[in-house]
């Protein structure tokens, strides 16, 4: 995280010039349920994808049924 903050600070100094010694970089670690796109949260997309994978795997297991 420290390296990221150094890179962001250096990048901000390009358009703004020399930054004050006590300039801050704030990093928010938002939960996947707190953001998304197209009206669907990232968490919902992740869970739906996992359910789809499980369903596809289950369907593949039953193709050879009965043994």
N, C-alpha and C positions, 0 to 999 in steps of 0.2 A: 504494500500500500504506500509505503514511503516513496518508492521510486515513481509510482503513478502521480503522487502529489507533486514531486519535483518536476516531472514532465509537464503537468498541467500548469504549474506556476511559470515555467519557462515559456510555454506557449502563450499564456496570457500577457507576458511581458512584451511579446512581439507587437501587438496592436496598441497596448497601453503604455509602453515604456517601462522604465524601472519601477517595480512594485515596492510598496512600503514593506519594511521588515516584518510587520505583523499582519500581512495579508493572509486570508484564509482560503483554503480549498475545502468545500464541504461535499462529502460523498454520502448519498442516500442509498441504503440497501433495502429497497422496497421488496415486499413479498410478491411472488408471482401472481397472487390473487388481486393485487392492487393495481395492476396495469395490463394492458393488452391492446388489441387493435381489431377493427371490424366488429365491435360490440361484444367481443369474447375475450375473457381474461387469459393470460398466458397459462395460468394454472389449469383452467378448464381445457385448453387445447392439449396440454400435456397429458392430463388424465384421460381425455377422450381418445387420444392416440394410443395410450397403453391399453385401454379397454378394447380398442379395435385390434391391436396386435394379439391380445389374448383370445379374442373371438376367432381371428384368422388361424391362430395356432390350434385352437380347439377343433375348428372345422377340418383342419388338415389331419388331426388325430383320428377323426371319425370316418374318414374316407375309406379306410381299410376295415371297417367294422361290418359284420363280425369277422373275427379272424378265422 
